[in-house]
């Protein structure tokens, strides 16, 4: 049955552009390099008769609902929290409190294709219940029905009930839509790092193959989270976690590591070669002579006349290559010039200026879990978070994946280590990296100083900024805080149906907090594709207060009554886009006149 769902298309024919477009938009629709109709329809949310089990694929109970959740609209909005912010007006960073699935949907209009690196440390799938319990996630009864272990009446079809599958399915259903949305936010040369332990590393890699495409897998990094064994464990002590790295496309190029002083000491110049320092590499190949007869020939030491024949290994280059190296004085016959087999001089000026990253990060290179706890104790004076990551680990990710002006995101922000790493690196190299953090307001049991994890996140970012003092500007230390809340704009699919069009329009701007124009302003800007860290200027135009975003040529006015004189004054400023309340117009004729007045300057009029 599987073969009839495999599309046989000519990759070189007129359909090739369509195939490549589909590969870009839906990499999960390709199975083992070929476009699968079953997978394509599945990713579009359409059912395929008898397709289940056809061909190779990765499936779990609730998979279709999980991916569909990424496509469903959000009814929420991001409401500014000036009191919870630090240097709100100048802040470079953004910290959002709320369910990251809804937040990612709201961020997409403004941030699609803008993020250079996403650094994630999602909750490991332990025995504890997942906090991220979305509406579509499986409860036990729903899971048993979906996997046909019970009938419609709830009776078991088998005496054996698979509960471990439910555990994996819920975690995968939580991750799938968030990764799908994350991919849409990445730049073409962007990448995503995801920390995971042995419980789900194998499942996560299959999931990320579906979301990003198997060809965009970059590395599975083993991070040595501890350097000592726990000798009281019954079996093996776990000293490593995994970090999966995927790219958005082949445009991603990891940054090379700088050469250390130790690396540079390998390059010397004992013969004062005018080409500068060099190091020695072997002239021998690793294969025996009989396997590479073209690399077998006698080598003569020009200083002693000694002739050497291949006996155990072939040479590194053929005869022509040897003669070229000899002419160019690239062969080293030892300090006394009597070596029977030469070595090859490799010049520092000709090698890559950096070192290629590797997929094992030792505790010296990436820090340890113990170090992460110590960092928080140094900052807060006590333990306040159970599972932090060391700043050095997140810094390594930034060093490998970002430049000084890039945008970074972490939507499982936890204690805020990503922001700490961004600030630390900016303070050292003078960069202007900006971070967006999202954290669920998960309640912390007990009567402690902080009620939720998000309270810890905000306070840590605040303290990390202050700890760096004058090495960062106020804006580079500051953050704009937002919280997920109800939309201040009418929802046409529900509000209009329940109360009618006129009533729904009358309530525009009153959904989150009656009279809170600040909430409506940021909701309008975000929907219009303006980033939350944009520089805003409040001024008056025609005697009416407006907010300008000069970088993108956008002007927003939330005045409740706007006349022709206002739009004449706006036209003189020459914006590209003007956003106002729909209810600010006296009638349709007034709206038409406003469009005519803005037309000559090419400004587009939009209404809330």
Secondary structure, DSSP 4 states (H G I P E B T S, - for coil): -GGGGB----TTSTTHHHHHHHHHH-GGGEETTEEBHHHHHHHTT---TT-TT-SS----TTHHHHHHHHHSPP-EEEEE-STTSBSTTT--EEEEES-HHHHHHHHHHHHTTTEEEEEE-PPP--SSPPS---TTSPPHHHHHHHTTSB-TTS-BSSS----HHHHHHHHHHHHHHHHHHHHHHEEEEEEEEEEE-TTTHHHHHHHHHHHH-GGGEEEEEEEE--SS--TT-SSPPP-EEEEEEEESSTT--PPPEEPPHHHHHT-B-TT--TT--EEEEESB-SS-GGG-GGG---EE-TTT--EE--SSS-BSS-HHHHHHHHHTT-EE--TTS--SS-EEEEEGGGS-SEE---SEE-HHHH--HHHHHHHHHHHHSS---SS---HHHHHHHHHHH--TT-EEEESS-TTTHHHHHHHHHHHHH----EEEEEE--PBPSSS-S-SBHHHHHHHHHHHHHHHTGGGS-HHHH-EEEEEEEE-SS--TTTHHHHH-HHHHHHTTT-SSSTT-HHHHHHHHHHHTT--TT---EEEEETTEEEEEEGGGTEEEE--S---HHHHHHHHHHT-SEEEE-GGGSSSHHHHHHHHHHHHTTTPEEEE-
